[in-house]
Amino acid sequence: MTKKMKTTDGSIVYYLDGKMHNWDGPALIPQGNKRLAEYYLFGIKHTKEQWEEKKKDVNGQPFYKTSAGKAAGARV
């Protein structure tokens, strides 16, 4: 689960397992300024365009719950 932390200078940081991460938007908003927002996934910094592309690639379901997973003989 992603955790939100607000620092004393007004920065907003989203963490997952101790690494900056947020699928829903920027993981770092320095001093609350959205123009300077930075995008991170699992601690790796991305441009907004890279982040949007990676977000499109997410299926949202584990392989064993998809029809392709069952067709491939995945154990349930």
GUZATI-195363 format. One record per atom (N, C-alpha, C, O): x, y, z; residue in one letter; residue number from 1. Coordinates in pm, 1 decimal, padded with zeros to 6 digits. Example, Ala and Ser with C-alpha at 12.3 -4.5 7.8 and 13.67 -1.06 7.14 Angstrom:
% residues 2
@east:01319.0 | north:-00569.0 | up:00780.0 | kolgu:A | palo:1
@east:01230.0 | north:-00450.0 | up:00780.0 | kolgu:A | palo:1
@east:01320.0 | north:-00330.0 | up:00780.0 | kolgu:A | palo:1
@east:01423.6 | north:-00331.9 | up:00846.5 | kolgu:A | palo:1
@east:01285.0 | north:-00225.0 | up:00708.0 | kolgu:S | palo:2
@east:01367.0 | north:-00106.0 | up:00714.0 | kolgu:S | palo:2
@east:01290.0 | north:00003.0 | up:00787.0 | kolgu:S | palo:2
@east:01340.9 | north:00113.8 | up:00803.9 | kolgu:S | palo:2
% end
This chain:
% residues 76
@east:00084.0 | north:-00117.5 | up:00000.0 | kolgu:M | palo:1
@east:00000.0 | north:00000.0 | up:00000.0 | kolgu:M | palo:1
@east:00089.0 | north:00124.5 | up:00000.0 | kolgu:M | palo:1
@east:00184.5 | north:00133.6 | up:00077.1 | kolgu:M | palo:1
@east:00057.1 | north:00218.2 | up:-00085.8 | kolgu:T | palo:2
@east:00133.2 | north:00341.9 | up:-00095.7 | kolgu:T | palo:2
@east:00102.2 | north:00431.4 | up:00023.8 | kolgu:T | palo:2
@east:-00013.5 | north:00447.8 | up:00062.5 | kolgu:T | palo:2
@east:00207.6 | north:00488.8 | up:00081.4 | kolgu:K | palo:3
@east:00191.2 | north:00579.8 | up:00195.5 | kolgu:K | palo:3
@east:00224.7 | north:00721.6 | up:00153.3 | kolgu:K | palo:3
@east:00320.8 | north:00745.3 | up:00080.2 | kolgu:K | palo:3
@east:00143.7 | north:00815.4 | up:00200.6 | kolgu:K | palo:4
@east:00164.1 | north:00956.5 | up:00169.0 | kolgu:K | palo:4
@east:00228.7 | north:01024.3 | up:00289.2 | kolgu:K | palo:4
@east:00185.9 | north:01005.8 | up:00403.1 | kolgu:K | palo:4
@east:00332.8 | north:01103.5 | up:00261.9 | kolgu:M | palo:5
@east:00400.3 | north:01176.2 | up:00368.2 | kolgu:M | palo:5
@east:00412.8 | north:01322.5 | up:00326.6 | kolgu:M | palo:5
@east:00449.2 | north:01353.2 | up:00213.0 | kolgu:M | palo:5
@east:00382.3 | north:01411.4 | up:00419.6 | kolgu:K | palo:6
@east:00397.3 | north:01554.5 | up:00393.5 | kolgu:K | palo:6
@east:00507.6 | north:01606.6 | up:00485.0 | kolgu:K | palo:6
@east:00502.2 | north:01588.1 | up:00606.6 | kolgu:K | palo:6
@east:00607.8 | north:01671.9 | up:00426.0 | kolgu:T | palo:7
@east:00721.1 | north:01723.0 | up:00502.9 | kolgu:T | palo:7
@east:00690.6 | north:01862.5 | up:00556.1 | kolgu:T | palo:7
@east:00589.6 | north:01923.2 | up:00520.5 | kolgu:T | palo:7
@east:00778.7 | north:01912.0 | up:00641.3 | kolgu:T | palo:8
@east:00757.8 | north:02043.4 | up:00702.7 | kolgu:T | palo:8
@east:00762.9 | north:02157.3 | up:00601.6 | kolgu:T | palo:8
@east:00703.0 | north:02262.6 | up:00623.8 | kolgu:T | palo:8
@east:00834.9 | north:02136.9 | up:00489.3 | kolgu:D | palo:9
@east:00842.0 | north:02243.1 | up:00387.3 | kolgu:D | palo:9
@east:00724.8 | north:02237.9 | up:00289.2 | kolgu:D | palo:9
@east:00719.0 | north:02317.5 | up:00195.5 | kolgu:D | palo:9
@east:00631.0 | north:02144.2 | up:00310.5 | kolgu:G | palo:10
@east:00513.2 | north:02134.6 | up:00225.6 | kolgu:G | palo:10
@east:00525.9 | north:02034.8 | up:00112.0 | kolgu:G | palo:10
@east:00432.6 | north:02019.1 | up:00033.2 | kolgu:G | palo:10
@east:00640.2 | north:01966.4 | up:00101.8 | kolgu:S | palo:11
@east:00657.9 | north:01865.8 | up:-00002.9 | kolgu:S | palo:11
@east:00570.7 | north:01744.7 | up:00027.3 | kolgu:S | palo:11
@east:00550.2 | north:01709.2 | up:00143.4 | kolgu:S | palo:11
@east:00520.2 | north:01682.5 | up:-00076.5 | kolgu:I | palo:12
@east:00438.3 | north:01561.6 | up:-00063.6 | kolgu:I | palo:12
@east:00513.0 | north:01448.0 | up:-00131.3 | kolgu:I | palo:12
@east:00555.0 | north:01459.3 | up:-00246.4 | kolgu:I | palo:12
@east:00529.2 | north:01337.0 | up:-00057.4 | kolgu:V | palo:13
@east:00604.0 | north:01222.2 | up:-00108.4 | kolgu:V | palo:13
@east:00519.0 | north:01097.6 | up:-00088.6 | kolgu:V | palo:13
@east:00460.0 | north:01078.4 | up:00017.7 | kolgu:V | palo:13
@east:00512.8 | north:01012.3 | up:-00191.5 | kolgu:Y | palo:14
@east:00442.3 | north:00884.4 | up:-00183.6 | kolgu:Y | palo:14
@east:00545.3 | north:00772.9 | up:-00183.2 | kolgu:Y | palo:14
@east:00636.4 | north:00771.8 | up:-00266.0 | kolgu:Y | palo:14
@east:00531.0 | north:00678.0 | up:-00089.1 | kolgu:Y | palo:15
@east:00626.3 | north:00568.0 | up:-00072.0 | kolgu:Y | palo:15
@east:00556.9 | north:00433.6 | up:-00082.6 | kolgu:Y | palo:15
@east:00439.6 | north:00419.8 | up:-00048.0 | kolgu:Y | palo:15
@east:00630.3 | north:00335.4 | up:-00130.5 | kolgu:L | palo:16
@east:00589.3 | north:00195.9 | up:-00127.6 | kolgu:L | palo:16
@east:00712.6 | north:00115.3 | up:-00092.8 | kolgu:L | palo:16
@east:00810.7 | north:00118.1 | up:-00167.2 | kolgu:L | palo:16
@east:00710.1 | north:00044.2 | up:00017.4 | kolgu:D | palo:17
@east:00823.8 | north:-00036.6 | up:00064.1 | kolgu:D | palo:17
@east:00952.5 | north:00044.5 | up:00073.4 | kolgu:D | palo:17
@east:01059.4 | north:-00004.7 | up:00037.5 | kolgu:D | palo:17
@east:00943.2 | north:00168.1 | up:00121.1 | kolgu:G | palo:18
@east:01060.7 | north:00252.0 | up:00140.9 | kolgu:G | palo:18
@east:01116.1 | north:00317.7 | up:00015.5 | kolgu:G | palo:18
@east:01220.6 | north:00382.5 | up:00021.0 | kolgu:G | palo:18
@east:01046.9 | north:00302.1 | up:-00098.7 | kolgu:K | palo:19
@east:01091.2 | north:00363.3 | up:-00224.2 | kolgu:K | palo:19
@east:00981.5 | north:00456.1 | up:-00274.2 | kolgu:K | palo:19
@east:00862.8 | north:00429.4 | up:-00255.6 | kolgu:K | palo:19
@east:01022.6 | north:00565.8 | up:-00337.9 | kolgu:M | palo:20
@east:00923.2 | north:00656.4 | up:-00394.3 | kolgu:M | palo:20
@east:00848.6 | north:00584.2 | up:-00505.3 | kolgu:M | palo:20
@east:00909.3 | north:00524.8 | up:-00594.5 | kolgu:M | palo:20
@east:00714.8 | north:00590.3 | up:-00498.4 | kolgu:H | palo:21
@east:00632.7 | north:00516.4 | up:-00593.6 | kolgu:H | palo:21
@east:00489.9 | north:00568.9 | up:-00588.8 | kolgu:H | palo:21
@east:00436.1 | north:00594.5 | up:-00481.1 | kolgu:H | palo:21
@east:00428.4 | north:00584.7 | up:-00706.4 | kolgu:N | palo:22
@east:00286.5 | north:00621.1 | up:-00712.2 | kolgu:N | palo:22
@east:00233.8 | north:00594.2 | up:-00852.5 | kolgu:N | palo:22
@east:00281.5 | north:00653.4 | up:-00949.3 | kolgu:N | palo:22
@east:00134.8 | north:00504.5 | up:-00863.8 | kolgu:W | palo:23
@east:00070.8 | north:00476.7 | up:-00992.7 | kolgu:W | palo:23
@east:-00032.3 | north:00582.8 | up:-01026.1 | kolgu:W | palo:23
@east:-00068.7 | north:00598.7 | up:-01142.6 | kolgu:W | palo:23
@east:-00080.4 | north:00656.4 | up:-00925.5 | kolgu:D | palo:24
@east:-00190.6 | north:00749.8 | up:-00946.8 | kolgu:D | palo:24
@east:-00147.7 | north:00890.5 | up:-00985.1 | kolgu:D | palo:24
@east:-00232.1 | north:00972.4 | up:-01021.4 | kolgu:D | palo:24
@east:-00019.7 | north:00920.3 | up:-00978.0 | kolgu:G | palo:25
@east:00028.0 | north:01054.3 | up:-01009.3 | kolgu:G | palo:25
@east:00173.0 | north:01068.5 | up:-00969.5 | kolgu:G | palo:25
@east:00242.1 | north:00968.2 | up:-00951.3 | kolgu:G | palo:25
@east:00221.0 | north:01191.3 | up:-00955.5 | kolgu:P | palo:26
@east:00361.0 | north:01210.7 | up:-00918.5 | kolgu:P | palo:26
@east:00389.3 | north:01157.8 | up:-00778.2 | kolgu:P | palo:26
@east:00305.0 | north:01167.6 | up:-00689.0 | kolgu:P | palo:26
@east:00507.9 | north:01102.0 | up:-00759.7 | kolgu:A | palo:27
@east:00547.8 | north:01049.5 | up:-00628.8 | kolgu:A | palo:27
@east:00612.8 | north:01158.0 | up:-00544.0 | kolgu:A | palo:27
@east:00620.8 | north:01144.1 | up:-00422.0 | kolgu:A | palo:27
@east:00658.8 | north:01264.3 | up:-00605.8 | kolgu:L | palo:28
@east:00721.5 | north:01374.6 | up:-00532.7 | kolgu:L | palo:28
@east:00667.9 | north:01506.5 | up:-00585.7 | kolgu:L | palo:28
@east:00677.7 | north:01536.4 | up:-00704.7 | kolgu:L | palo:28
@east:00610.9 | north:01584.7 | up:-00494.8 | kolgu:I | palo:29
@east:00563.3 | north:01718.1 | up:-00528.5 | kolgu:I | palo:29
@east:00637.6 | north:01813.5 | up:-00435.0 | kolgu:I | palo:29
@east:00594.2 | north:01835.8 | up:-00322.0 | kolgu:I | palo:29
@east:00750.4 | north:01870.2 | up:-00481.9 | kolgu:P | palo:30
@east:00831.6 | north:01955.0 | up:-00394.6 | kolgu:P | palo:30
@east:00759.7 | north:02083.3 | up:-00354.4 | kolgu:P | palo:30
@east:00710.3 | north:02157.9 | up:-00438.9 | kolgu:P | palo:30
@east:00755.0 | north:02106.7 | up:-00226.1 | kolgu:Q | palo:31
@east:00693.0 | north:02225.8 | up:-00167.2 | kolgu:Q | palo:31
@east:00550.8 | north:02247.3 | up:-00218.7 | kolgu:Q | palo:31
@east:00504.2 | north:02360.9 | up:-00227.5 | kolgu:Q | palo:31
@east:00482.2 | north:02138.6 | up:-00252.4 | kolgu:G | palo:32
@east:00344.2 | north:02146.9 | up:-00298.9 | kolgu:G | palo:32
@east:00328.6 | north:02205.3 | up:-00438.1 | kolgu:G | palo:32
@east:00216.3 | north:02232.1 | up:-00480.9 | kolgu:G | palo:32
@east:00439.0 | north:02226.0 | up:-00510.2 | kolgu:N | palo:33
@east:00436.5 | north:02286.5 | up:-00643.7 | kolgu:N | palo:33
@east:00423.0 | north:02176.3 | up:-00749.3 | kolgu:N | palo:33
@east:00520.3 | north:02107.3 | up:-00779.6 | kolgu:N | palo:33
@east:00303.1 | north:02159.7 | up:-00805.2 | kolgu:K | palo:34
@east:00278.7 | north:02051.9 | up:-00901.7 | kolgu:K | palo:34
@east:00357.4 | north:02068.9 | up:-01031.4 | kolgu:K | palo:34
@east:00377.0 | north:01971.6 | up:-01104.2 | kolgu:K | palo:34
@east:00402.1 | north:02189.1 | up:-01061.1 | kolgu:R | palo:35
@east:00482.4 | north:02210.0 | up:-01182.6 | kolgu:R | palo:35
@east:00618.8 | north:02142.2 | up:-01172.2 | kolgu:R | palo:35
@east:00678.8 | north:02107.4 | up:-01273.9 | kolgu:R | palo:35
@east:00667.7 | north:02123.6 | up:-01049.9 | kolgu:L | palo:36
@east:00797.7 | north:02059.5 | up:-01028.2 | kolgu:L | palo:36
@east:00784.1 | north:01911.7 | up:-00993.4 | kolgu:L | palo:36
@east:00881.0 | north:01849.5 | up:-00949.7 | kolgu:L | palo:36
@east:00666.7 | north:01855.4 | up:-01011.9 | kolgu:A | palo:37
@east:00639.7 | north:01717.6 | up:-00973.3 | kolgu:A | palo:37
@east:00732.8 | north:01619.6 | up:-01044.9 | kolgu:A | palo:37
@east:00769.8 | north:01639.5 | up:-01160.6 | kolgu:A | palo:37
@east:00769.7 | north:01512.6 | up:-00972.4 | kolgu:E | palo:38
@east:00856.1 | north:01408.1 | up:-01026.9 | kolgu:E | palo:38
@east:00783.7 | north:01274.7 | up:-01015.3 | kolgu:E | palo:38
@east:00714.4 | north:01247.9 | up:-00917.2 | kolgu:E | palo:38
@east:00801.4 | north:01192.4 | up:-01117.1 | kolgu:Y | palo:39
@east:00731.3 | north:01064.9 | up:-01125.5 | kolgu:Y | palo:39
@east:00828.3 | north:00950.5 | up:-01097.7 | kolgu:Y | palo:39
@east:00935.4 | north:00942.2 | up:-01157.7 | kolgu:Y | palo:39
@east:00789.0 | north:00863.1 | up:-01006.2 | kolgu:Y | palo:40
@east:00871.3 | north:00748.0 | up:-00968.5 | kolgu:Y | palo:40
@east:00784.1 | north:00623.8 | up:-00966.2 | kolgu:Y | palo:40
@east:00667.6 | north:00628.4 | up:-00926.7 | kolgu:Y | palo:40
@east:00842.6 | north:00512.7 | up:-01009.5 | kolgu:L | palo:41
@east:00781.5 | north:00380.9 | up:-00995.4 | kolgu:L | palo:41
@east:00886.0 | north:00289.3 | up:-00934.0 | kolgu:L | palo:41
@east:00992.3 | north:00267.4 | up:-00992.2 | kolgu:L | palo:41
@east:00856.4 | north:00236.8 | up:-00818.5 | kolgu:F | palo:42
@east:00945.2 | north:00146.1 | up:-00745.5 | kolgu:F | palo:42
@east:01084.5 | north:00205.3 | up:-00726.5 | kolgu:F | palo:42
@east:01184.3 | north:00133.8 | up:-00735.6 | kolgu:F | palo:42
@east:01091.5 | north:00336.7 | up:-00699.8 | kolgu:G | palo:43
@east:01216.9 | north:00403.9 | up:-00672.4 | kolgu:G | palo:43
@east:01293.1 | north:00450.2 | up:-00794.9 | kolgu:G | palo:43
@east:01400.6 | north:00508.7 | up:-00781.1 | kolgu:G | palo:43
@east:01241.1 | north:00425.8 | up:-00914.4 | kolgu:I | palo:44
@east:01308.7 | north:00465.0 | up:-01038.8 | kolgu:I | palo:44
@east:01238.0 | north:00587.9 | up:-01095.5 | kolgu:I | palo:44
@east:01116.7 | north:00587.3 | up:-01116.2 | kolgu:I | palo:44
@east:01315.8 | north:00692.7 | up:-01120.1 | kolgu:K | palo:45
@east:01259.2 | north:00817.8 | up:-01170.5 | kolgu:K | palo:45
@east:01226.2 | north:00805.5 | up:-01319.3 | kolgu:K | palo:45
@east:01303.4 | north:00749.4 | up:-01397.0 | kolgu:K | palo:45
@east:01110.3 | north:00859.0 | up:-01357.1 | kolgu:H | palo:46
@east:01064.6 | north:00858.9 | up:-01496.3 | kolgu:H | palo:46
@east:01017.6 | north:00998.5 | up:-01533.8 | kolgu:H | palo:46
@east:00980.4 | north:01078.2 | up:-01447.7 | kolgu:H | palo:46
@east:01019.9 | north:01026.7 | up:-01663.9 | kolgu:T | palo:47
@east:00955.2 | north:01148.4 | up:-01711.8 | kolgu:T | palo:47
@east:00804.4 | north:01123.6 | up:-01707.0 | kolgu:T | palo:47
@east:00760.7 | north:01009.5 | up:-01691.8 | kolgu:T | palo:47
@east:00726.4 | north:01227.8 | up:-01719.7 | kolgu:K | palo:48
@east:00580.9 | north:01210.5 | up:-01718.7 | kolgu:K | palo:48
@east:00536.9 | north:01120.3 | up:-01833.5 | kolgu:K | palo:48
@east:00447.0 | north:01037.9 | up:-01816.6 | kolgu:K | palo:48
@east:00598.7 | north:01135.1 | up:-01948.9 | kolgu:E | palo:49
@east:00563.3 | north:01053.3 | up:-02065.2 | kolgu:E | palo:49
@east:00597.5 | north:00905.9 | up:-02041.5 | kolgu:E | palo:49
@east:00518.2 | north:00817.7 | up:-02074.6 | kolgu:E | palo:49
@east:00714.5 | north:00879.3 | up:-01984.5 | kolgu:Q | palo:50
@east:00752.8 | north:00741.2 | up:-01953.6 | kolgu:Q | palo:50
@east:00657.1 | north:00680.9 | up:-01851.1 | kolgu:Q | palo:50
@east:00615.7 | north:00565.6 | up:-01864.0 | kolgu:Q | palo:50
@east:00622.5 | north:00759.1 | up:-01749.8 | kolgu:W | palo:51
@east:00532.2 | north:00713.1 | up:-01645.3 | kolgu:W | palo:51
@east:00394.8 | north:00678.7 | up:-01704.6 | kolgu:W | palo:51
@east:00336.4 | north:00576.0 | up:-01670.2 | kolgu:W | palo:51
@east:00343.1 | north:00765.3 | up:-01794.1 | kolgu:E | palo:52
@east:00213.6 | north:00740.3 | up:-01857.2 | kolgu:E | palo:52
@east:00217.6 | north:00612.9 | up:-01940.8 | kolgu:E | palo:52
@east:00122.0 | north:00535.3 | up:-01941.1 | kolgu:E | palo:52
@east:00329.2 | north:00591.4 | up:-02012.0 | kolgu:E | palo:53
@east:00343.4 | north:00470.9 | up:-02094.3 | kolgu:E | palo:53
@east:00346.2 | north:00345.6 | up:-02006.8 | kolgu:E | palo:53
@east:00281.7 | north:00245.8 | up:-02039.1 | kolgu:E | palo:53
@east:00420.1 | north:00350.6 | up:-01897.2 | kolgu:K | palo:54
@east:00426.8 | north:00235.3 | up:-01806.4 | kolgu:K | palo:54
@east:00290.8 | north:00209.2 | up:-01743.4 | kolgu:K | palo:54
@east:00252.8 | north:00093.8 | up:-01723.7 | kolgu:K | palo:54
@east:00217.9 | north:00313.9 | up:-01711.9 | kolgu:K | palo:55
@east:00086.2 | north:00298.2 | up:-01650.8 | kolgu:K | palo:55
@east:-00010.1 | north:00228.6 | up:-01747.9 | kolgu:K | palo:55
@east:-00094.7 | north:00149.9 | up:-01705.4 | kolgu:K | palo:55
@east:00002.6 | north:00257.3 | up:-01877.8 | kolgu:K | palo:56
@east:-00081.5 | north:00192.1 | up:-01979.0 | kolgu:K | palo:56
@east:-00055.4 | north:00042.1 | up:-01985.4 | kolgu:K | palo:56
@east:-00145.8 | north:-00036.0 | up:-02015.1 | kolgu:K | palo:56
@east:00069.1 | north:00001.8 | up:-01957.3 | kolgu:D | palo:57
@east:00107.4 | north:-00138.3 | up:-01967.7 | kolgu:D | palo:57
@east:00057.5 | north:-00224.9 | up:-01852.3 | kolgu:D | palo:57
@east:00066.7 | north:-00347.5 | up:-01858.5 | kolgu:D | palo:57
@east:00005.2 | north:-00162.8 | up:-01748.1 | kolgu:V | palo:58
@east:-00038.0 | north:-00238.2 | up:-01630.8 | kolgu:V | palo:58
@east:-00174.8 | north:-00298.8 | up:-01657.0 | kolgu:V | palo:58
@east:-00270.3 | north:-00228.1 | up:-01689.3 | kolgu:V | palo:58
@east:-00183.4 | north:-00430.9 | up:-01642.8 | kolgu:N | palo:59
@east:-00308.1 | north:-00501.9 | up:-01666.0 | kolgu:N | palo:59
@east:-00402.5 | north:-00488.0 | up:-01547.0 | kolgu:N | palo:59
@east:-00523.6 | north:-00475.6 | up:-01565.8 | kolgu:N | palo:59
@east:-00349.6 | north:-00489.9 | up:-01426.0 | kolgu:G | palo:60
@east:-00433.3 | north:-00476.0 | up:-01309.0 | kolgu:G | palo:60
@east:-00479.8 | north:-00607.6 | up:-01251.3 | kolgu:G | palo:60
@east:-00540.1 | north:-00609.5 | up:-01144.0 | kolgu:G | palo:60
@east:-00453.1 | north:-00719.2 | up:-01320.2 | kolgu:Q | palo:61
@east:-00489.2 | north:-00850.3 | up:-01270.4 | kolgu:Q | palo:61
@east:-00368.4 | north:-00941.1 | up:-01274.5 | kolgu:Q | palo:61
@east:-00286.4 | north:-00932.3 | up:-01365.9 | kolgu:Q | palo:61
@east:-00356.9 | north:-01028.5 | up:-01175.4 | kolgu:P | palo:62
@east:-00248.3 | north:-01126.7 | up:-01180.7 | kolgu:P | palo:62
@east:-00267.4 | north:-01220.6 | up:-01299.4 | kolgu:P | palo:62
@east:-00379.8 | north:-01240.6 | up:-01345.4 | kolgu:P | palo:62
@east:-00159.5 | north:-01277.4 | up:-01348.3 | kolgu:F | palo:63
@east:-00165.8 | north:-01362.2 | up:-01467.7 | kolgu:F | palo:63
@east:-00261.8 | north:-01479.3 | up:-01450.9 | kolgu:F | palo:63
@east:-00324.6 | north:-01522.2 | up:-01547.7 | kolgu:F | palo:63
@east:-00273.8 | north:-01531.8 | up:-01328.3 | kolgu:Y | palo:64
@east:-00356.9 | north:-01649.8 | up:-01308.4 | kolgu:Y | palo:64
@east:-00506.6 | north:-01618.5 | up:-01308.3 | kolgu:Y | palo:64
@east:-00588.6 | north:-01710.3 | up:-01308.8 | kolgu:Y | palo:64
@east:-00543.2 | north:-01490.4 | up:-01307.7 | kolgu:K | palo:65
@east:-00684.1 | north:-01453.4 | up:-01314.5 | kolgu:K | palo:65
@east:-00725.5 | north:-01410.8 | up:-01455.0 | kolgu:K | palo:65
@east:-00841.9 | north:-01377.3 | up:-01477.0 | kolgu:K | palo:65
@east:-00633.8 | north:-01411.6 | up:-01548.9 | kolgu:T | palo:66
@east:-00667.1 | north:-01375.2 | up:-01686.3 | kolgu:T | palo:66
@east:-00694.5 | north:-01501.6 | up:-01766.2 | kolgu:T | palo:66
@east:-00650.9 | north:-01610.1 | up:-01727.5 | kolgu:T | palo:66
@east:-00765.4 | north:-01489.1 | up:-01876.0 | kolgu:S | palo:67
@east:-00796.4 | north:-01605.7 | up:-01958.2 | kolgu:S | palo:67
@east:-00669.9 | north:-01664.5 | up:-02018.7 | kolgu:S | palo:67
@east:-00660.7 | north:-01786.0 | up:-02036.5 | kolgu:S | palo:67
@east:-00572.0 | north:-01580.0 | up:-02050.7 | kolgu:A | palo:68
@east:-00446.5 | north:-01629.9 | up:-02107.1 | kolgu:A | palo:68
@east:-00370.9 | north:-01712.5 | up:-02002.8 | kolgu:A | palo:68
@east:-00308.9 | north:-01813.1 | up:-02037.2 | kolgu:A | palo:68
@east:-00375.5 | north:-01671.7 | up:-01878.1 | kolgu:G | palo:69
@east:-00308.4 | north:-01745.7 | up:-01771.3 | kolgu:G | palo:69
@east:-00365.7 | north:-01884.7 | up:-01754.8 | kolgu:G | palo:69
@east:-00291.0 | north:-01980.8 | up:-01736.6 | kolgu:G | palo:69
@east:-00498.2 | north:-01897.0 | up:-01760.8 | kolgu:K | palo:70
@east:-00561.3 | north:-02027.5 | up:-01747.5 | kolgu:K | palo:70
@east:-00536.0 | north:-02113.2 | up:-01871.1 | kolgu:K | palo:70
@east:-00518.0 | north:-02234.4 | up:-01859.6 | kolgu:K | palo:70
@east:-00534.6 | north:-02051.9 | up:-01988.4 | kolgu:A | palo:71
@east:-00509.8 | north:-02125.7 | up:-02111.0 | kolgu:A | palo:71
@east:-00368.0 | north:-02179.1 | up:-02114.0 | kolgu:A | palo:71
@east:-00340.9 | north:-02283.2 | up:-02174.0 | kolgu:A | palo:71
@east:-00277.3 | north:-02106.9 | up:-02048.6 | kolgu:A | palo:72
@east:-00137.9 | north:-02149.8 | up:-02047.9 | kolgu:A | palo:72
@east:-00112.0 | north:-02256.9 | up:-01943.0 | kolgu:A | palo:72
@east:00001.0 | north:-02303.7 | up:-01928.4 | kolgu:A | palo:72
@east:-00216.9 | north:-02296.4 | up:-01869.2 | kolgu:G | palo:73
@east:-00202.3 | north:-02403.0 | up:-01771.6 | kolgu:G | palo:73
@east:-00150.8 | north:-02355.4 | up:-01637.4 | kolgu:G | palo:73
@east:-00088.6 | north:-02432.1 | up:-01563.8 | kolgu:G | palo:73
@east:-00175.5 | north:-02231.2 | up:-01605.1 | kolgu:A | palo:74
@east:-00131.5 | north:-02177.8 | up:-01475.4 | kolgu:A | palo:74
@east:-00207.0 | north:-02249.4 | up:-01363.8 | kolgu:A | palo:74
@east:-00326.3 | north:-02277.3 | up:-01375.9 | kolgu:A | palo:74
@east:-00136.8 | north:-02278.4 | up:-01256.4 | kolgu:R | palo:75
@east:-00201.7 | north:-02343.6 | up:-01143.6 | kolgu:R | palo:75
@east:-00278.1 | north:-02240.3 | up:-01063.7 | kolgu:R | palo:75
@east:-00227.7 | north:-02131.2 | up:-01036.8 | kolgu:R | palo:75
@east:-00399.9 | north:-02274.9 | up:-01025.9 | kolgu:V | palo:76
@east:-00483.0 | north:-02181.4 | up:-00950.1 | kolgu:V | palo:76
@east:-00493.5 | north:-02225.1 | up:-00807.3 | kolgu:V | palo:76
@east:-00559.6 | north:-02159.0 | up:-00727.2 | kolgu:V | palo:76
% end
